[in-house]
Amino acid sequence: MFSEDMAPMIDQISLPDLITLGLIGLMVVIGLLLLRRTGALVPGQEQSRQQEALREGLVRLETRMGDLVGASDTREQALRLEFARNREEISKALTALSDTVRRLGADQTAQQQQFRDKLDEKMRELRAENAAKLDDMRKTVDEKLQTTLERRLTESFKTVAERLESVQKGLGEMQTLATGVGDLKRVLTNVKSRGTFGEVQLELLIQDILTSDQYIANYDCGRTTGERVEFGIRLPGTEEPVFLPVDAKFPTEDYERLLGAVELGDAAGIDAAAKALEIRIRKFAKDIADKYINPPATADTAILFVPTEGLYAEILRRPGLFEALQRDFRVTVAGPTNFQALLSTIRLGFRQAALAERAGEVWTVLGAVKKEFEKYGRQIEQMGKSLSAVQNHVDKLETRKRAMLRALKGVESVSEGDADRLLENRANEDDRDDDTDGHNGDHKDDG
């Protein structure tokens, strides 16, 4: 129903106008539908009038749409003019902004160039200053290094010289020690010398801990057979002297064979040397038990002293050997350390015994003091009685004095000096009278 020229006009209509046209078109369609449905019901004349009214409505609609399209064209022209003005303003603003950016870029480039020039100048100055300072530092470091190196070298040479001197002294001492070790080896090679070595060490331990009255060297064990143990140590807390036999043994050959087998890793040699050492220790224990244990002069046990801790440790390492010696022979093996502990225990026993003895003496002294204190109490009591009697006599004399003073109340008193002279003259006269009487009596005796 619409013409083809209206299509581009409709494309230029705005959204509110389209909505309005849509509503008007919807009303026209509804009217047409109503006319078609009522066309069969009304006569032809009436239908013609309705169609005419419809055509008039369509004409009005077309006229309205034309007005709308014209208003849309006017609005579009206004918008295009506004857009053109805006485009010109934006173009001018962009041109001004481009000029501003160009000027800022030029200014920044100039400033960067100035900064770069200043930085290069400062860097050159800093480089020159650093080079000068580095030269000064290099000279100072060279001087200090030279001085330090000379001092260190001098000290090092001095230290090396001292160390060489110490090494020389050490070599001399090592030579002396080697000579001593050789002498010791020769001593230990001789059986008698080995025994003397163990005996000397045992004696030193005993002398360091016990007093001379607490042990006996070469003790006879109460026998007359001539067998003497190296040391008999007196046991504390006994009324009659009882001594503990101590003998030193040093089976060097068996022990050295065992050490050599251990160094070589020879299992068979180790077993054979250990068995030989065990047999030798058992023999020593049996000899000590047979010769030196003699109760009641000695204790019912004895000590087998070995002079080295290594040998003592090897004896303890043998399974059941230590216990078997105590059980079968009543002999206890002791090394230097635990024998020293045993001696310390014995010394403590002597101290306790001395304290107990001194305690008895103290009680005795306290008893005597108690007796004397009782006598002192009696003397104090008698003195108190004597003092009471003297007080009674003094009271009586005081009473007589008061009576005499009452009787002499009427006598005229003299001064103290006159009284002294009178009494002195009276005393001289009495002395002369006594002398005269004595002479007369002598003459009478002569007649």
Secondary structure, DSSP 8 states (H G I E B T S, - for coil): ---TTHHHHHHTS-HHHHHHHHHHHHHHHHHHHHHHHHHTTS-HHHHHHHHHHHHHHHHHHHHHHHHHHHHHHHHHHHHHHHHHHHHHHHHHHHHHHHHHHHHHHHHHHHHHHHHHHHHHHHHHHHHHHHHHHHHHHHHHHHHHHHHHHHHHHHHHHHHHHHHHHHHHHHHHHHHHHHHHHHHHHHHHHSHHHHHHHHHHHHHHHHHHHS-GGGEEEEE-TT-SSS--EEEEEE-SS-SS--EEEEEE---HHHHHHHHHHHHHT-HHHHHHHHHHHHHHHHHHHHHHHHHH--TTTB-S-EEEE-S-HHHHHHHHHSTTHHHHIIIII-EEEE-HHHHHHHHHHHHHHHHHHHHHHHHHHHHHHHHHHHHHHHHHHHHHHHHHHHHHHHHHHHHHHHHHHHHHHHHTTTS----HHHHHHHHHHHHHHHHHHHHHHHHHHHHHHH-
